[in-house]
Amino acid sequence: MELIDLSIQDRGFAPHSIAISLRTAGCCFGMLHRPDSRIVAGIGLLLVQPDDVGGFSIEADATYLQPGDTAIDLLDWLDGRIGERAAIISFDRWWPVARRLAALADPERHPALLAAAGDTAGRWRELPAADTWYLRQARALPVPCICDAGVQVADCHSTAPLSLLPDAEIAMPQLKQEAIAGWLAWARQFSDFEVDPMAARAVRALEAWRATAPTSDHD
């Protein structure tokens, strides 16, 4: 995947789209042998698609690590929400999101996610930093070594203690808000100055939805 995808605007606006945000935490150097050296603790989604009356159906959702969970459990949740034709929107979170999720995904359990992540020249739009430099992402502090004494690095499969990660009740609304912000950064490339009338309608629909959505979705 290229460091900067210059084809995003050329691919145009997609009425059916899904924005993804991640919450990650740094971890000990011993975990560098794993597919992803940062713990994926949570995933946020914004789903936007045309409805039957000429408007847009909008939904925000999020998931977070529960006791005993691993990143695979989070990807199980995500895979079931990836539509076959929806454009996927993300922005860099210490690594390109498509690359990170593809490295963690299981081919048998996450076929929809892997199909989307493998199409970074088509469906998946990873917004370059130049488009998202102003977007605020909540921090998750590094997690110290969690292996038992004497355990070899390759044999360490400890799960992250949830007490060391941001509280789910705080993080999940933040993840939804970050997904919304990423989607807007993408859609406004086409909606500003009415470049694409459908994109402009979608942005207005999202703003109207935000005005009536529960406050907890936007804290």
KELONU-407126 format. One line per 8 residues: number of its first residue (from 1); their letters; for each residue y, x, z of C-alpha. Coordinates in steps of 0.05 Angstrom, whole numbers, plus 5000, padded with zeros to 4 digits. Layout:
REM KELONU-407126
NUM> a> Y/X/Z; ...
REM end
This chain:
REM KELONU-407126
1> melidlsi> 5000/5000/5000; 5068/5028/4981; 5117/5044/5037; 5169/4998/5005; 5147/4939/4963; 5201/4930/4911; 5165/4872/4878; 5177/4820/4932
9> qdrgfaph> 5238/4789/4900; 5206/4793/4831; 5148/4750/4856; 5196/4695/4875; 5194/4641/4927; 5127/4608/4945; 5133/4536/4971; 5068/4544/5010
17> siaislrt> 5075/4604/5056; 5052/4633/5122; 5093/4682/5164; 5056/4727/5213; 5082/4765/5273; 5044/4813/5319; 5050/4835/5391; 5022/4904/5401
25> agccfgml> 5019/4955/5457; 5011/5030/5454; 4950/5060/5486; 4918/5126/5505; 4904/5180/5454; 4830/5170/5464; 4835/5105/5425; 4859/5141/5362
33> hrpdsriv> 4787/5141/5336; 4790/5065/5330; 4813/5028/5268; 4879/5014/5302; 4908/5058/5357; 4953/5002/5383; 4925/4942/5421; 4938/4877/5383
41> agiglllv> 4953/4829/5441; 4980/4768/5405; 4992/4736/5337; 5047/4686/5318; 5048/4641/5257; 5096/4598/5218; 5064/4552/5166; 5109/4520/5113
49> qpddvggf> 5083/4476/5057; 5108/4419/5014; 5092/4349/5039; 5078/4285/5001; 5149/4258/5003; 5187/4317/4972; 5201/4353/5036; 5165/4407/5076
57> sieadaty> 5113/4406/5131; 5127/4460/5183; 5085/4484/5241; 5091/4543/5289; 5032/4568/5329; 5010/4630/5368; 4950/4660/5403; 4944/4713/5457
65> lqpgdtai> 4890/4754/5490; 4852/4716/5543; 4805/4747/5595; 4748/4782/5559; 4780/4774/5490; 4787/4830/5439; 4827/4834/5375; 4767/4803/5338
73> dlldwldg> 4777/4738/5376; 4850/4737/5354; 4830/4749/5282; 4778/4693/5286; 4836/4647/5303; 4880/4674/5247; 4826/4672/5193; 4818/4597/5201
81> rigeraai> 4892/4587/5187; 4899/4629/5124; 4903/4583/5064; 4872/4605/4998; 4936/4603/4958; 4992/4611/5010; 5039/4670/5006; 5035/4713/5069
89> isfdrwwp> 5100/4740/5098; 5103/4797/5149; 5146/4855/5171; 5127/4923/5197; 5105/4928/5270; 5090/5002/5279; 5045/4997/5217; 5044/4950/5157
97> varrlaal> 5014/4886/5183; 4966/4875/5124; 4938/4945/5132; 4930/4938/5207; 4895/4871/5205; 4850/4893/5147; 4828/4954/5188; 4808/4909/5246
105> adperhpa> 4777/4851/5208; 4703/4838/5201; 4682/4824/5128; 4633/4769/5149; 4678/4735/5201; 4746/4742/5167; 4739/4733/5091; 4803/4694/5082
113> llaaagdt> 4845/4746/5120; 4814/4804/5082; 4825/4770/5014; 4898/4760/5030; 4908/4829/5060; 4877/4860/4998; 4928/4827/4953; 4991/4863/4973
121> agrwrelp> 5016/4862/4901; 5008/4786/4898; 5002/4739/4957; 5021/4786/5014; 5095/4803/5021; 5107/4858/5072; 5182/4859/5080; 5212/4929/5078
129> aadtwylr> 5252/4954/5137; 5316/4949/5096; 5307/4873/5096; 5289/4866/5169; 5327/4921/5206; 5365/4869/5246; 5305/4829/5270; 5291/4836/5344
137> qaralpvp> 5219/4846/5365; 5199/4841/5438; 5170/4905/5467; 5102/4915/5497; 5099/4978/5540; 5043/5029/5531; 4978/5015/5567; 4948/5074/5606
145> cicdagvq> 4878/5100/5598; 4828/5045/5617; 4762/5081/5608; 4717/5094/5668; 4713/5165/5694; 4664/5208/5655; 4659/5161/5595; 4662/5196/5528
153> vadchsta> 4718/5174/5482; 4672/5147/5428; 4635/5105/5480; 4697/5073/5512; 4700/4999/5495; 4743/4975/5552; 4786/4914/5541; 4859/4916/5558
161> plsllpda> 4875/4890/5629; 4919/4829/5617; 4960/4848/5678; 4987/4908/5639; 5010/4866/5579; 5068/4817/5573; 5054/4749/5602; 5025/4701/5551
169> eiampqlk> 5072/4645/5572; 5131/4689/5553; 5100/4725/5493; 5074/4665/5454; 5142/4631/5445; 5170/4700/5426; 5115/4709/5374; 5132/4641/5343
177> qeaiagwl> 5205/4659/5341; 5190/4727/5308; 5148/4693/5254; 5205/4644/5241; 5255/4701/5236; 5210/4739/5187; 5201/4678/5143; 5276/4666/5141
185> awarqfsd> 5289/4738/5122; 5243/4728/5063; 5263/4658/5042; 5338/4671/5045; 5331/4723/4990; 5319/4663/4945; 5358/4607/4980; 5426/4641/4988
193> fevdpmaa> 5475/4621/4934; 5422/4570/4911; 5384/4623/4873; 5322/4579/4880; 5336/4505/4897; 5266/4496/4927; 5276/4556/4972; 5343/4527/4994
201> ravralea> 5310/4461/5010; 5256/4496/5050; 5307/4535/5091; 5346/4471/5106; 5281/4437/5126; 5264/4494/5173; 5333/4491/5206; 5326/4416/5215
209> wratapts> 5256/4425/5245; 5282/4478/5293; 5335/4431/5318; 5282/4381/5340; 5225/4427/5359; 5209/4438/5434; 5255/4488/5466; 5196/4531/5488
217> dhd> 5182/4547/5415; 5247/4585/5409; 5258/4618/5477
REM end
